[in-house]
Every structure is written in C-alpha cells, then in structure tokens.
Amino acid sequence: MTDSIRRVILATIVLVAIMVTGTIGYITIEGLKLLDALWMTIITMSTVGFAEATPLDAPGRILTMGIIISTLLVGGYALGNISAFLIGGEIGNILRGRRLERNIERLSQHTILVGYGRVGREAVSNWQDPQLVIIERDPTIATEARELGFHVVVGDATHDAVLHKAGIERATSLMIATGGVADNVLIALTARELNPHLFIAARGDEPGSDSKLRRAGADRVVLPNEIGGRRLAAFLKQPAVVDFLDLVMHGDELSLRLQEVQVSDTCRLVGKTLEESKIRRESGGALVMSVRRRDGEHIVAPSSDFRLEAGDLLIILGTDEALEKVRRMVE
C-alpha cells in the first residue's frame, strides 16, 4: 500500500469520525431524529448554509461550532489529501499497476529475475526475452526497470506472495542476482518448493555459498568474485583468447554466437554422423563445438564420424542466421 493510499484512507476515517460524532451529538443534545441529525452534520461540515432542521439552543450551537472548526482544521487536511489523490495521477498509477499484474498473470514458460542491481542489469542486457519478469524490492529501481519496458513486481522475493505475483508456478527458470547469500538461499528454497521443475541459477558471493545454494535447490551457482579473478589471470596469460571469447559472447565486431540446440526425437539427423548431417555446409558455416548426451556424457570437439542421437545437446558456434538454420535442422 502506497503512502498516498494510506493518507486517503486516514483522511476518509477522519471525515467519517467527524460525521458520526456530529450526528450522535445532535441526537443527544438536541433530541433530533437520525435523519435530521445527519442532515445538520452534513450541512455544517459542507458549510452550504441550508436551513437548520430545528432551531438550536446554546449547547447545539457550541456543537455546531465544534464541527465547523474540526472540519476546517482536520477536514481540510483530509479533503486536501483526497483531492491530491484524485488529481495527482495516483488513480492512473493504480490502474496501470493492475494492468501490469494482469499481463504477468497471462505469462507462462517465462523467466524471473530477482534483483535489478549491478549483476541483475548485466544479466538483463544479455537476456533478450519480452517475457522476463523482474522482482525488485526498491520502488525507485523498480520504476526504472518498468520504464525500460520490463514486467516488474515490487516486493521482497523471500515472501511467497511476491513469487506468486511473478508467476513462479508457471515459470521455467529463475535468476537470483541479489547480494545477500542468506536471502538467496531462502529464495531458492521457496522457489523450489513452489515449482519443483524450475531451473534456478543463483549468485553467491561468500565462501561456501556455492554448496549452500545447491543444497537449497539451485541448479547452477555463479560466483562473481571467482569469475573476476579468473578473468584477471586469463588477461595476463592468454589475452588473445579472452578477447576472442568477449567478441563471440558480447562484441558487435563479430556476428558469431555460441548457442545450445537439442536434437529432437523426430529429427532426420538422428543416427547420422556429423559429416553425413552436413550441418556446417547447409547452415552456412556453423561449427559443432561440443555435444552433451542425455546421460550427461560431454564430448568436446566431436570428430566428423561422431553419430548423433536423439536428445543430444549441441553447442554451436556461428552467425545468427547459421544458428537459426541449425535449429530448424534438429527439430
């Protein structure tokens, strides 16, 4: 609940309290019936100046003055907040929030990112998926992400309700990019319980966080400090290799990409060797860098006589156009 809504609720309570107090006062002091007492209270609060329901004696006039003063002092604050709520665009924001919630409710087979900080932003820059849902607890950062066109849920992902809002039951993957290991462990545990089939990749910063996150249900754990250290050493030992990998994975100079594709059970290439499949020739130069079998066996740089099987996961290097052709070939 936003501060504006809280102020409007408080303002409404104040106005109702003045109305109830005035009505009871007129009934008690002046002996008016309920409708007449309510009439007197409303015309007094609104200061419209209509005729009194009955001539007032001294106690009744004191009550009337009290209602007028209360309305001017407290009711003015209440009316001001209600007016600001109506005129200041808060209703529009609420309606937009409801529309965004409905859009997220329609998503399925989507990915959820928890934490739109430095690591989360970098993950988003490499994740071109319109169905990405971001969970962010900081309202300012959440607004920034929403303005960039992302589906955003504002809240703490350690709470079940927030994960439900992001459609955790319908999602296929979850990226946990926050810096707190304890929170990341709890998020992984909760998400795994809500969706046992979810693929979870989590960030770990502290020593030993890898094993904790895996026990909590994470399928993959990324250690930014460890990766950064390895890259620093690699720049000194093999700078050309690192530069090439950066070009392949992130650069615009080369149009090459690494991507995984899976051989379907009905693929026409099942049972054929790589040479017989003509993947490189028919795709326009795509290279099969490695193959992972269904049983987990990993074959790096497979030879031309390597025979493809249904369920093989191929790691392909090539242009976007070549990769698309390979995807169609293995369907």
C-alpha positions as CSV (number, residue, x, y, z in Angstrom):
1,M,0.0,0.0,0.0
2,T,1.5,3.4,-1.0
3,D,1.8,6.4,1.2
4,S,-0.8,8.2,-0.9
5,I,-3.4,5.5,-0.4
6,R,-2.7,5.4,3.4
7,R,-3.2,9.2,3.6
8,V,-6.5,8.9,1.7
9,I,-7.7,6.1,4.0
10,L,-6.7,8.2,7.0
11,A,-8.5,11.2,5.6
12,T,-11.7,9.3,5.0
13,I,-11.6,7.9,8.5
14,V,-11.2,11.4,9.9
15,L,-14.2,12.7,7.9
16,V,-16.4,9.8,8.9
17,A,-15.4,10.3,12.5
18,I,-16.5,13.9,12.4
19,M,-19.7,13.0,10.7
20,V,-20.5,10.2,13.3
21,T,-19.6,12.4,16.2
22,G,-21.7,15.3,15.0
23,T,-24.7,13.1,14.3
24,I,-24.6,11.5,17.7
25,G,-24.1,14.9,19.3
26,Y,-27.2,16.4,17.6
27,I,-29.3,13.3,18.6
28,T,-28.1,13.5,22.2
29,I,-28.1,17.3,22.7
30,E,-31.0,18.4,20.5
31,G,-33.0,15.3,20.6
32,L,-33.2,15.2,16.8
33,K,-34.1,12.1,14.8
34,L,-31.3,10.2,13.0
35,L,-32.0,11.7,9.5
36,D,-32.3,15.3,10.9
37,A,-29.1,14.9,12.9
38,L,-27.2,13.6,9.9
39,W,-28.6,16.5,7.8
40,M,-27.4,19.0,10.3
41,T,-24.0,17.4,10.4
42,I,-23.5,17.3,6.7
43,I,-24.7,20.9,6.0
44,T,-22.4,22.1,8.9
45,M,-19.4,20.2,7.6
46,S,-20.0,21.4,4.0
47,T,-20.9,25.0,5.1
48,V,-23.5,25.2,2.4
49,G,-25.8,27.2,4.6
50,F,-29.2,25.4,4.2
51,A,-31.9,25.8,6.8
52,E,-31.5,24.1,10.1
53,A,-33.6,21.1,10.9
54,T,-34.7,22.8,14.1
55,P,-33.7,26.0,16.0
56,L,-30.6,25.3,18.1
57,D,-30.1,26.2,21.7
58,A,-26.7,27.1,23.2
59,P,-25.3,23.5,23.5
60,G,-26.4,22.8,20.0
61,R,-24.7,25.9,18.7
62,I,-21.5,25.0,20.6
63,L,-21.6,21.6,18.9
64,T,-22.1,23.2,15.5
65,M,-19.1,25.5,16.0
66,G,-17.0,22.5,17.1
67,I,-18.0,20.6,13.9
68,I,-17.1,23.7,11.8
69,I,-13.7,24.2,13.5
70,S,-12.9,20.4,13.2
71,T,-13.8,20.4,9.6
72,L,-11.7,23.4,8.8
73,L,-8.7,22.1,10.7
74,V,-8.8,18.4,10.3
75,G,-11.2,18.0,7.4
76,G,-9.2,20.4,5.3
77,Y,-6.2,18.1,5.6
78,A,-8.5,15.2,4.7
79,L,-10.0,16.9,1.7
80,G,-6.6,18.0,0.5
81,N,-5.2,14.5,0.5
82,I,-8.3,13.1,-1.2
83,S,-8.0,15.9,-3.9
84,A,-4.3,15.2,-4.4
85,F,-5.0,11.5,-4.8
86,L,-7.7,12.2,-7.4
87,I,-5.8,14.9,-9.3
88,G,-2.2,13.8,-8.8
89,G,-2.4,10.8,-11.0
90,E,-2.5,8.2,-8.3
91,I,-5.6,6.5,-9.7
92,G,-3.9,6.2,-13.1
93,N,-0.9,4.6,-11.4
94,I,-3.1,2.1,-9.6
95,L,-4.9,1.2,-12.8
96,R,-1.5,0.8,-14.6
97,G,-0.3,-1.4,-11.8
98,R,-3.5,-3.6,-12.1
99,R,-2.9,-3.8,-15.9
100,L,0.7,-4.9,-15.4
101,E,-0.4,-7.5,-12.9
102,R,-2.9,-8.9,-15.4
103,N,-0.1,-9.0,-18.1
104,I,2.1,-11.0,-15.7
105,E,-0.8,-13.4,-14.9
106,R,-1.0,-14.2,-18.6
107,L,2.6,-15.2,-18.9
108,S,3.8,-18.8,-18.9
109,Q,7.1,-20.5,-19.6
110,H,8.8,-17.3,-18.6
111,T,12.0,-16.3,-16.7
112,I,12.1,-14.4,-13.4
113,L,15.0,-12.3,-12.3
114,V,15.3,-11.4,-8.6
115,G,17.3,-8.2,-8.0
116,Y,17.8,-5.5,-10.6
117,G,21.2,-4.3,-9.2
118,R,24.6,-4.4,-11.0
119,V,24.6,-8.1,-11.6
120,G,20.9,-8.2,-12.5
121,R,21.3,-5.4,-15.0
122,E,24.2,-7.2,-16.7
123,A,22.1,-10.4,-16.8
124,V,19.2,-8.5,-18.4
125,S,21.5,-6.9,-21.0
126,N,22.2,-10.5,-22.3
127,W,18.6,-11.8,-21.9
128,Q,16.5,-10.5,-24.8
129,D,13.2,-12.0,-23.8
130,P,10.0,-10.0,-23.6
131,Q,8.6,-12.4,-21.1
132,L,11.2,-11.6,-18.5
133,V,9.7,-10.7,-15.1
134,I,11.8,-8.7,-12.6
135,I,11.3,-8.8,-8.8
136,E,12.8,-5.7,-7.1
137,R,12.3,-4.5,-3.6
138,D,13.4,-0.9,-4.1
139,P,10.5,1.1,-5.6
140,T,12.8,3.6,-7.3
141,I,14.8,0.9,-9.1
142,A,11.6,-1.0,-9.9
143,T,10.2,2.1,-11.6
144,E,13.4,2.5,-13.6
145,A,13.1,-1.1,-14.8
146,R,9.4,-0.7,-15.6
147,E,10.2,2.4,-17.7
148,L,12.5,0.3,-19.8
149,G,9.6,-1.9,-20.7
150,F,10.1,-4.9,-18.3
151,H,7.4,-6.6,-16.3
152,V,8.2,-5.7,-12.7
153,V,6.9,-6.9,-9.4
154,V,7.8,-4.7,-6.4
155,G,8.5,-6.6,-3.2
156,D,10.7,-9.0,-1.3
157,A,11.2,-12.2,-3.1
158,T,11.7,-14.1,0.1
159,H,7.9,-13.9,0.6
160,D,5.7,-16.5,-1.1
161,A,3.1,-13.9,-2.2
162,V,5.7,-11.9,-4.2
163,L,6.9,-15.0,-6.0
164,H,3.2,-15.9,-6.7
165,K,2.7,-12.4,-8.3
166,A,5.7,-13.1,-10.6
167,G,4.0,-16.3,-11.7
168,I,6.6,-18.7,-10.1
169,E,4.4,-21.7,-10.7
170,R,4.3,-21.1,-14.5
171,A,7.9,-20.0,-14.9
172,T,10.6,-22.2,-16.4
173,S,13.7,-20.5,-14.9
174,L,14.7,-18.2,-12.1
175,M,17.8,-16.0,-11.9
176,I,18.7,-14.9,-8.3
177,A,21.0,-11.9,-8.5
178,T,20.8,-10.2,-5.1
179,G,23.9,-9.8,-3.0
180,G,22.7,-11.4,0.2
181,V,23.5,-15.1,0.4
182,A,21.0,-15.8,3.2
183,D,18.2,-14.2,1.2
184,N,19.3,-16.1,-2.0
185,V,19.3,-19.4,-0.1
186,L,15.8,-18.7,1.2
187,I,14.5,-17.6,-2.2
188,A,15.9,-20.7,-3.8
189,L,14.3,-22.9,-1.1
190,T,10.9,-21.2,-1.5
191,A,11.0,-21.2,-5.3
192,R,12.0,-24.9,-5.5
193,E,9.1,-25.8,-3.2
194,L,6.6,-23.7,-5.2
195,N,7.9,-25.1,-8.6
196,P,9.9,-28.3,-8.4
197,H,10.6,-28.2,-12.2
198,L,12.1,-24.7,-12.1
199,F,15.7,-24.2,-13.3
200,I,17.4,-22.0,-10.8
201,A,20.6,-20.0,-11.3
202,A,21.8,-18.1,-8.3
203,R,24.5,-15.6,-7.3
204,G,26.9,-16.4,-4.5
205,D,29.4,-14.0,-3.1
206,E,30.7,-15.6,0.2
207,P,33.0,-18.6,0.7
208,G,30.9,-21.7,0.9
209,S,27.8,-20.1,-0.6
210,D,28.1,-22.5,-3.6
211,S,27.3,-25.6,-1.6
212,K,24.6,-23.8,0.4
213,L,22.8,-22.6,-2.6
214,R,22.9,-26.0,-4.3
215,R,21.5,-27.7,-1.2
216,A,18.7,-25.0,-1.3
217,G,17.8,-26.1,-4.8
218,A,19.9,-24.0,-7.2
219,D,20.9,-25.9,-10.3
220,R,23.8,-23.5,-11.1
221,V,25.7,-21.1,-8.9
222,V,27.6,-18.1,-10.2
223,L,30.5,-16.7,-8.1
224,P,31.2,-13.2,-9.5
225,N,34.4,-12.8,-7.4
226,E,35.8,-16.1,-8.5
227,I,35.0,-15.4,-12.2
228,G,36.5,-11.9,-12.0
229,G,39.7,-13.4,-10.5
230,R,40.0,-16.0,-13.2
231,R,39.5,-13.3,-15.9
232,L,42.2,-11.1,-14.5
233,A,44.7,-14.0,-14.6
234,A,43.5,-15.0,-18.1
235,F,44.1,-11.5,-19.4
236,L,47.7,-11.8,-18.4
237,K,48.3,-15.4,-19.6
238,Q,46.1,-15.6,-22.7
239,P,44.8,-12.1,-23.6
240,A,44.0,-13.0,-27.2
241,V,41.8,-16.0,-26.1
242,V,39.9,-13.8,-23.7
243,D,39.5,-11.0,-26.3
244,F,38.1,-13.6,-28.8
245,L,35.6,-15.0,-26.3
246,D,34.5,-11.5,-25.5
247,L,33.9,-10.8,-29.2
248,V,32.0,-14.1,-29.5
249,M,29.8,-13.6,-26.4
250,H,29.4,-9.9,-26.2
251,G,31.0,-8.0,-29.0
252,D,29.5,-6.4,-32.1
253,E,32.6,-6.7,-34.2
254,L,31.9,-10.3,-34.9
255,S,28.4,-11.7,-35.6
256,L,29.3,-15.1,-34.1
257,R,27.3,-16.5,-31.2
258,L,27.5,-19.6,-29.0
259,Q,24.2,-21.3,-28.6
260,E,22.8,-24.7,-27.5
261,V,20.3,-26.6,-29.6
262,Q,18.8,-30.0,-28.8
263,V,18.3,-32.8,-31.3
264,S,14.6,-33.8,-31.2
265,D,13.4,-37.4,-31.2
266,T,11.9,-37.0,-34.6
267,C,14.9,-35.2,-36.1
268,R,16.0,-36.5,-39.6
269,L,19.6,-36.3,-38.4
270,V,19.3,-38.9,-35.7
271,G,21.7,-41.8,-36.4
272,K,23.8,-39.8,-38.9
273,T,27.4,-38.7,-38.4
274,L,28.3,-35.1,-38.3
275,E,29.8,-35.5,-41.7
276,E,26.6,-37.0,-43.0
277,S,24.4,-34.4,-41.3
278,K,26.1,-31.6,-43.3
279,I,25.3,-29.2,-40.5
280,R,28.3,-26.9,-41.4
281,R,27.6,-26.9,-45.1
282,E,23.8,-26.5,-45.0
283,S,23.8,-23.9,-42.2
284,G,26.5,-21.7,-43.8
285,G,29.4,-22.4,-41.5
286,A,28.1,-23.3,-38.1
287,L,30.5,-25.4,-36.0
288,V,29.6,-28.1,-33.5
289,M,31.9,-27.2,-30.6
290,S,30.7,-29.9,-28.2
291,V,27.9,-32.4,-27.5
292,R,26.3,-33.4,-24.3
293,R,24.5,-36.8,-24.3
294,R,21.3,-37.5,-22.4
295,D,23.3,-39.5,-19.8
296,G,25.5,-36.4,-19.1
297,E,28.5,-37.5,-21.1
298,H,30.2,-34.5,-22.6
299,I,32.1,-34.8,-25.9
300,V,34.3,-31.8,-26.7
301,A,35.2,-31.1,-30.4
302,P,33.5,-34.2,-31.8
303,S,35.0,-35.8,-34.8
304,S,33.3,-36.0,-38.3
305,D,32.3,-39.6,-37.7
306,F,30.5,-38.8,-34.4
307,R,27.0,-40.2,-34.6
308,L,24.1,-38.0,-33.4
309,E,21.4,-39.4,-31.1
310,A,18.0,-38.1,-30.1
311,G,18.3,-35.8,-27.1
312,D,21.9,-34.7,-27.8
313,L,22.5,-31.1,-26.8
314,L,24.8,-29.4,-29.3
315,I,26.9,-26.3,-28.5
316,I,27.1,-24.5,-31.8
317,L,29.3,-21.5,-32.9
318,G,28.0,-19.5,-35.8
319,T,26.2,-16.4,-37.0
320,D,22.6,-15.7,-36.0
321,E,21.5,-16.8,-39.5
322,A,23.5,-20.1,-39.3
323,L,22.3,-20.8,-35.8
324,E,18.7,-20.4,-36.9
325,K,19.2,-22.9,-39.7
326,V,20.8,-25.4,-37.3
327,R,17.7,-25.1,-35.0
328,R,15.4,-25.9,-37.9
329,M,17.6,-28.9,-38.9
330,V,17.5,-30.5,-35.5
331,E,13.8,-30.0,-34.9
